[in-house]
Amino acid sequence: MAGYLAASAFLLIPVTQAESLPTSLRPTLADTHQRQQTPQQQWLMRQWRKRMDTPLSTFINDPAKRRELLTQIYQEARLAGLPPEVVLALIHVESAFSVDAVSSAGAVGLMQIMPFWVEELGLPMDDLSQPTRNLRYGCTILAHYLAVEQGDFTRALARYNGSLGETWYPERVLHTWRDHWR
């Protein structure tokens, strides 16, 4: 398949599109210092974490690990302008919250990121098995696809998975969101 790059377990991106990604996405991937949250923002995050803790306990037994992961998901989703609940649903579908998940195609971590994204967007030292980096990449990529698709989550999720033109994957993520994370 000359002229295409594999971007996730099933995602193919035309080389010309992939070449344009680093310019538009690198700033989001850069290590940014989290802005100081206002008391209201801190309260909203705590309330969200509290609501999501029980459903996540099905996957992660340790309360401290749940809290840490939920905080990271919330922060990375918000940084990328995504609803954190949709990110939870995507992780649920992609890896069932296994930080060590590796697909048969080589996609890594919670959000199942293909290693070539490090070369395209990041730094050689980026470790996709590290949850915070994996979340940063996954949220950045999904936010990019959401922008490309002008806010259409169905098409953005299909792009994320490489099934653009089909609805089975976006439907699975959105059903998971509706049934478990809303």
N, C-alpha and C positions, 0 to 999 in steps of 0.2 A: 504494500500500500504506500507507494512512494508519494511524497507530498503531504503526509498526515503524521501527526504525533499522537500517541496514546496519552490521554490526560487523566483517566481514572480507569477502573476495571474495564470499562467499555467505551470510554470517551475518545473520539478522534477529533482533533482540531487541525484544520488546514494549516500548513506551515506558515503561510503568509499571515494568518490570524495570530498564531502563536508568537510570531516575531514582533507583533505590535503589542502584545500583552505586557512585557516588562516595563515599558514606559508608563503605561497607564496604571499598573498595579504595584509597582515597587514601593511607592510612598506608603501604601496601606500596610505592606509587609514590614516596613522599617520598624525597628523597636521604637515605639512611641512611649513617652512618659504619660501614664494615665493622669488625666487632669483631675484635680481635686474635686471630688464629688460633693455636691451640696447636701445638706442634711436630708432634703426631700428625696434626692436621687439615691442616697444610702438607704433610706427607709423603703423606697420602691424595690431596690435590689433585695433587701432582707425579706420583704413580703413575697417576692417572686421565688426566692430560694426556699422559703417555707412551704409554698404551694407545690413546688417541684420535688421537694425532698422525698415525700412518700412514694410517688411513682418511680423515682430513681432507685429507691431502696430495693426494688425487685432485681436490679442489676448490680448494685454496689452496696455491700453490707455495712461497711465502715462509715459511720456518720461524718467523721472528719474528712474522709476522701470525697464523700458526696458533696459536702459543703465547698471544698476546694474546687472540685470540678464544676459545680453549678456556678460558682463565682467566676471562674475562667470562661465558661460558656456565655454567661450574661455579659461580661466585659467585652469579649471578642465579638459577639453578635452585635452589641450596641456600637462598638467601634466601626464595624462594617455597615451599620445601618440596617441590620436584619432583626426580625423578631426572634428572640432567643428560643421561643417554643418551637419554631420551625427548625432551628438548628438542632434542638434536642430530638425532634422527630427524624431528621436526616441521620444523625448519629445512631439512633435506635435502629434504623433500617440498615445503615452501612456496616456497623461494627458491633451492634448490641452493647455499646459502651466498653468494648475491650480495647484498651490502649495498645495492646500487643498484636492486634489484628493485622494480618497480611493476607491479601487476596491472592488467588492463583495468578493474577496478572501483575502482582507486585505492588498493588496499592497498600498504603501503610496507615495504621493508626485509627483513631476515632472516626475521622471523616474520610478515611480511605483515599489518601492523596498519593498520586503517582510520583515517584522520585524525580522524574524529569522536571517537575515544577520548581524544584530547588535551583536547578540550572537556569530556568526561565525567569524566575522571580526573586530568588533569594541569594543566600551566601552559601558557599561550599560547606560551611560548618553547621548549617541548619539541620537539625535532627528531627525528622518527621515523626519519629516514635515518641518524641517529647510532647505531651498533651498540649501545652500552651502554643508551641510552634505549629502543631498539626491543626489546632483550632484557628490560628491566625491565617494559615494558608487556606483552609477549607472555607472559612467565612469570606476571605478576600475573593476567592474564585467564585463562590456563589453570588456575592454582591456584584462582581463584574458581569456575570451572566444575567443577573436581574436587570442591570443597567442596559445590557445589550438587548434584552427582551422587553424593555420599557415597562418594567414592573410586573410582568406576567410570570408568576411563580411557577405555573405549570411548565412553561417553555424553559425557564431558567433551571428548574430541577431536571428537566429532560436533558438539557445541555450538560449539566453537572455529571449526569450519569452516562451521557453519550447516546441517549435514546431519543434525540430530538425528532419530532414527527410522530412519536408514539406517546401514549399516556400511562402505560402500566407503572412506570417508576414514579412519576409525580403523584399519581393516584395513591400509590402505596405510602409515600411519605406524607401526603396530606391526610390520608385516612389514619395513619399513625398519630399525626398531630392531633386530629379531631378526637380520636379514641383514647389517647394517653396523656397528652401534654397541654391541652387547651384548658 
